[in-house]
Amino acid sequence: MPKAPPKQRRAVRNARAKSAVNAAAHVALPSVVIAVPKGRVLRAIAKRFSQAGVDPAVLLSDDRTLVRDDPHTGLRFLLLKPDDVPTYVEYGAADLGVVGRDVLLEREYDLYAPLDLGIGLCKMVVAGKPQVESTGRTLRVATKFTNIARRHFLNKGQQVDFVYVQSSVELAPLTGLADLIVDLVESGETLRQNGLVEHELVCEISSVVIANRVALKLKREPIARLLAALE
């Protein structure tokens, strides 16, 4: 069989090389991009994603890399502050995310929440001194969860004023800044050490998987397989 002319052979080689490059680029693309929160809940998230074949070391490696790829599963993870996770998912920078239900309840997002992971368990409570003294003014509540707290007291038909604080909220009743607080509680040890008690349960909180609406359609199969593995 006669050989093809050199020019034709070069064209074939170039076409094959280009095809190989395109195939490699296609493989390198992440199948699903997942936004996860940095912090103490990340260890529990890594353990849960190991059910889907993800190497926990991908998420738990001690470095400052914010974009991490798992070559075995083709998943890409974005490490973010918890409050930013829903924003990245809503705007499509990530297909899925893991976030505490408190973040979703505090702000309105156009997202699905298809799976409760049952990790990061805690509760939102109204707390304060054992006896709330009457001051003759409208009850004052300190919290960073103003929307959650407002809905809670509105449902009770109780008028309150809110003071927005971001941290060390337990100080508010101790210093007279507020009569009560609304905050997340795990063991309740911080409340006890500061002489405070729980007065009411607002809601139970856990970490949930959230999904971008468009991604659920375009990446239906890989997302469905991942959610099934996480259940």
C-alpha positions in Angstrom: 0.0 0.0 0.0 1.6 3.3 -1.0 2.5 5.8 1.7 0.6 9.1 1.9 2.5 12.2 0.9 4.5 13.8 3.7 2.3 16.8 3.8 -0.8 14.6 4.2 0.9 12.5 6.9 1.8 15.7 8.9 -1.8 16.8 8.6 -3.0 13.5 10.0 -0.5 13.7 12.9 -1.5 17.2 13.7 -5.2 16.3 13.7 -4.5 13.4 16.1 -2.5 15.6 18.4 -5.2 18.2 18.4 -7.8 15.5 19.2 -5.7 14.2 22.0 -5.3 17.7 23.5 -9.0 18.3 23.3 -9.7 15.0 24.9 -7.3 15.7 27.8 -8.9 19.1 28.3 -12.3 17.5 28.4 -11.2 15.0 31.0 -9.6 17.8 33.1 -12.9 19.7 33.3 -14.6 19.0 36.7 -17.8 17.0 36.4 -19.4 18.9 39.3 -18.2 22.0 41.2 -19.0 22.1 44.9 -18.7 25.0 47.3 -17.9 24.0 50.9 -17.4 26.0 54.0 -14.0 26.3 55.7 -13.9 25.7 59.4 -14.7 22.9 61.9 -17.6 21.4 59.9 -15.2 20.7 57.0 -13.9 17.5 58.6 -17.4 16.1 58.8 -18.1 17.1 55.2 -14.9 15.3 54.1 -15.9 12.2 55.9 -19.4 12.3 54.2 -18.0 12.9 50.7 -15.7 9.9 51.2 -18.9 7.9 50.7 -18.8 9.2 47.1 -15.2 8.1 46.6 -13.6 11.5 47.4 -10.2 11.3 49.1 -10.7 13.2 52.4 -7.1 14.6 52.1 -8.3 16.7 49.1 -10.5 18.7 51.5 -8.4 18.4 54.7 -4.9 19.1 53.4 -3.3 21.9 55.5 -2.6 24.6 52.9 -4.2 27.8 51.6 -5.4 26.3 48.3 -9.0 27.4 47.7 -9.7 25.4 44.6 -9.1 21.6 45.0 -9.7 18.9 42.5 -10.2 15.2 43.3 -8.7 13.4 40.2 -10.5 10.1 41.1 -14.0 11.4 41.0 -13.6 14.5 38.8 -15.1 16.7 41.5 -13.9 20.2 42.1 -14.2 21.9 45.5 -14.2 25.6 46.3 -13.3 26.4 49.9 -15.3 29.5 51.1 -16.5 31.3 54.2 -19.9 29.8 55.1 -21.9 32.9 54.3 -20.5 33.0 50.8 -21.4 29.4 49.8 -25.0 30.1 48.7 -23.9 33.1 46.6 -21.4 31.1 44.6 -24.1 28.4 44.0 -26.9 30.8 43.2 -24.8 32.7 40.5 -23.5 29.4 39.0 -19.8 29.6 40.0 -20.5 26.3 41.8 -23.1 23.6 40.9 -23.6 22.4 44.5 -22.8 23.6 47.9 -22.9 22.6 51.6 -24.2 25.1 54.0 -25.8 25.4 57.4 -29.6 25.8 57.2 -29.3 29.0 59.3 -27.6 30.8 56.4 -30.5 29.8 54.1 -33.1 30.9 56.6 -31.4 34.2 57.3 -31.2 35.3 53.6 -33.4 34.5 50.6 -31.8 32.5 47.8 -33.1 31.1 44.5 -31.8 27.6 45.2 -32.8 24.0 45.8 -31.9 22.1 49.0 -32.3 18.5 47.9 -30.5 16.8 50.8 -30.0 17.2 54.5 -26.7 15.8 55.5 -27.5 15.6 59.2 -24.1 17.0 60.1 -23.2 20.2 61.9 -26.1 19.7 64.2 -27.1 22.6 66.5 -30.1 24.8 67.2 -31.2 28.4 67.1 -32.5 29.5 70.5 -33.7 32.6 72.4 -31.5 32.9 75.5 -30.8 35.3 78.3 -30.6 35.6 82.1 -32.8 33.1 84.0 -35.1 36.0 84.9 -35.7 38.7 82.3 -36.2 42.0 84.2 -38.9 44.4 83.2 -37.4 47.7 82.0 -40.6 49.5 81.0 -39.4 49.6 77.3 -39.8 47.3 74.3 -37.9 44.1 74.7 -34.5 44.3 73.1 -32.9 41.3 71.4 -29.3 41.1 70.3 -28.4 38.8 67.3 -26.7 38.6 64.0 -29.7 36.5 62.7 -32.1 39.5 62.5 -34.4 38.0 59.9 -34.8 34.6 61.6 -35.4 36.4 65.0 -37.9 38.8 63.5 -40.0 36.0 62.0 -39.9 34.1 65.3 -41.2 37.0 67.4 -43.6 38.1 64.7 -45.2 34.7 64.7 -45.6 35.1 68.4 -47.2 38.5 68.0 -44.5 40.0 70.2 -43.0 43.4 69.5 -39.2 43.6 70.0 -36.3 45.8 69.0 -33.2 44.3 67.5 -29.6 45.1 68.1 -27.2 43.7 65.4 -24.1 42.1 66.8 -21.7 39.7 65.0 -19.8 38.0 67.8 -19.7 37.4 71.6 -23.4 37.9 71.6 -23.6 36.4 75.1 -22.2 39.7 76.4 -25.4 41.6 75.4 -27.6 40.5 78.4 -24.7 40.8 80.8 -23.9 44.4 79.9 -27.5 45.6 79.5 -27.2 46.0 75.8 -30.1 43.7 75.3 -32.6 41.7 77.3 -32.3 38.5 75.2 -30.2 37.0 72.4 -31.0 34.8 69.5 -28.0 32.6 68.5 -26.8 29.2 67.5 -26.1 26.7 70.4 -24.4 23.3 70.2 -23.7 22.1 73.8 -24.9 25.2 75.6 -21.6 25.4 77.5 -20.9 29.0 76.6 -24.4 30.0 77.8 -23.9 28.2 81.1 -20.5 29.6 81.8 -21.9 33.1 81.4 -25.0 32.5 83.6 -27.4 32.4 80.7 -30.2 29.9 79.9 -32.2 28.9 76.9 -35.8 30.3 76.9 -37.2 29.1 73.6 -36.2 27.0 70.7 -36.4 28.8 67.4 -35.4 26.0 65.0 -33.1 23.0 64.5 -30.1 23.5 62.3 -28.0 21.1 60.2 -25.9 21.2 57.1 -27.7 20.8 53.8 -26.7 20.3 50.2 -27.9 23.2 48.0 -28.0 23.2 44.2 -28.0 25.7 41.4 -31.3 25.4 39.4 -29.6 25.4 36.0 -26.9 22.9 37.0 -29.6 20.5 38.1 -30.8 20.3 34.5 -27.5 20.5 32.7 -25.7 18.0 35.0 -28.6 15.9 36.1 -26.9 12.5 35.9 -23.6 13.3 37.8 -25.5 15.3 40.4 -28.1 12.6 40.9 -25.3 10.0 41.4 -23.5 12.2 43.8 -26.6 12.9 45.9 -27.4 9.2 46.0 -23.9 8.4 47.3 -24.2 11.1 50.0 -27.5 9.9 51.4 
